[in-house]
Amino acid sequence: MDKIMKKVICIILFLYFSASCGGGGVNGDYEFRNGNGWVTIEYPTTEPTFSTNDDSIYLSGRAFISPTHWRCCSGSAEDTGVKVTWENKTTNQGGDTYQSVQICNFLGTPYLCNHRWSATVPLVYGNNYIVITAIDLGGLSGKDSITVKRE
């Protein structure tokens, strides 16, 4: 099968899963909320605050896959077309997250799914306001935040 045909099949699958799953794709990675991308913090909590005695916090979650800037399928998180970063607004420190993506298969055709990210963020005593941002080359973006109190 040539590259053009594979690309057409991937686009058809994208459209099929977006329509059949309420715009959510198989794992929700292609869902767009109010025309924007999205990112979630799933660990350590789904609450807006978390307390710890440690000098850093491990965070992880999920992010969208770009509808226009993705490519399939090297297995690299760069295939998603989305960059996920963290910023501790309290300290003005920030950085890139570690990202991973799975290659799923539908009727013999691969597609991207399960875009995950993680980061270890340094903390100072008191409240640390941490923002996670996911953005693609087309400007779609999403943010999630958590306040981590270091005691």
Sequence and secondary structure as in RCSB ss.txt:
>XXXX:A:sequence
MDKIMKKVICIILFLYFSASCGGGGVNGDYEFRNGNGWVTIEYPTTEPTFSTNDDSIYLSGRAFISPTHWRCCSG
SAEDTGVKVTWENKTTNQGGDTYQSVQICNFLGTPYLCNHRWSATVPLVYGNNYIVITAIDLGGLSGKDSITVKR
E
>XXXX:A:secstr
  HHHHHHHHHHHHHHHHHHTTT TTTSTT  BTTB  EEEEES SSSEEEESSSEEEEEEEE   SSS    SS
 GGGG EEEEEEETTTTEEEE EEEEEEEEETTEEEEEEEEEEEEEE  SEEEEEEEEEEETTS EEEEEEEEEE
 
